[in-house]
Amino acid sequence: MEALKEALAAAGFTPDRLMPDAAMCRYTTMRVGGPADLAAFPSSSGQIIRALDLAARHATPALVMGGGSNLIVRDGGVRGLVLVLGEAFSRVRVRDGVLYAQAGARLAQVGAAAQRAGLSGLEFAAGIPGTVGGGVAMNAGAYGGELKDCLLWAQVLLHGQLLRLDRQQLDMGYRTSRALREGGVVLGAAFALTPGDPQAIARRMGELAALRREKQPLNLPSAGSTFKRPPGHFAGALVEGAGLKGLRVGGAQVSEKHAGFVVNAGEATARDVLELIQQVKARVWARWGVALECEVRVVGEG
């Protein structure tokens, strides 16, 4: 790992953007997870591509992550390199009605930039935790909107090639895309938006923010919605109907505010969270005969 660290430093990663034994609980919204052997914080697409190439040359597994929502790192941590696409790779620009954002830009940041520019279409995304890269890969959505509705194109590193793919080429569906299914890395995205009144856009964003505060457990760490919406059902309603609100395993709890969320109610471990998820899935199946599918991604060693 030291040899890879030196190679990354030679590729332009300054010491403050290379962190051995990085505690992944600091970089996930669930606030659980053991250490990564080495975390690196790139500031350009070129650095991401170079880092992945160097990891392959050093026979080191590599994981790319954004803001750490929709992600649970197991307690044993992550062997190899973790590339964290965060603040150093989060620039946003607006030109001629098109908003472009790097993968590390938070969706809240992107929504705010659109509002300031008087561009409508991303109001629903402003309160979604996570970043553009993960949001596009998973086709993030809320309150009737999805990123595919306004995505123009995305820059994706796919099978060793840097491609510009439009929404049709990305084949975006409910919480999925070609990039996610084929192991691609979204490096940035452009959104075609509609001119609108900045104050009206801000009001709509405020309304959606109020709905989130009312209905979602924003006061506790979570990975966002834990389960995908089963066809013909709502996951939260199934969990609540099975009498599982408030169910705990260690420090992990089914939210008492919204049963579709598993939250860190205090000092939870990844093991607590994953055991609770399994119990919920089993009991929903036993009660309703519906198989819940996790929306969150699980990585690392147990």
Number of C-alpha atoms within 10 A of each C-alpha: 16 10 9 20 22 13 17 22 15 10 14 14 19 13 12 8 16 19 17 15 15 19 20 23 21 14 20 23 23 28 26 28 28 22 21 22 18 22 25 26 21 25 21 17 19 11 18 22 17 17 25 21 15 18 19 13 10 13 12 15 13 20 17 18 22 25 25 25 25 25 26 26 28 23 20 16 23 27 18 18 24 23 20 23 29 22 17 15 22 20 19 20 14 16 8 7 16 18 22 23 27 29 33 28 25 29 27 20 19 25 25 20 19 30 24 13 18 19 24 23 22 29 27 23 27 22 21 19 20 26 27 34 30 27 27 30 25 24 24 24 19 14 11 6 16 23 24 24 16 18 23 19 22 28 20 23 19 17 12 11 10 16 15 17 17 17 18 13 13 21 15 22 14 13 18 18 21 19 25 19 11 10 12 19 24 27 27 24 23 21 22 19 20 14 15 15 14 16 12 13 23 19 13 15 21 15 12 19 16 13 12 15 12 12 10 19 20 13 9 15 21 28 24 23 21 24 21 18 18 13 8 6 11 14 24 22 13 22 25 18 14 16 15 20 21 17 17 20 19 17 17 28 25 27 24 17 14 19 26 25 25 31 30 26 19 13 12 20 23 26 21 19 25 17 16 21 22 13 15 22 19 15 18 22 16 12 14 12 10 17 14 22 14 16 18 16 13 14 16 18 13 13
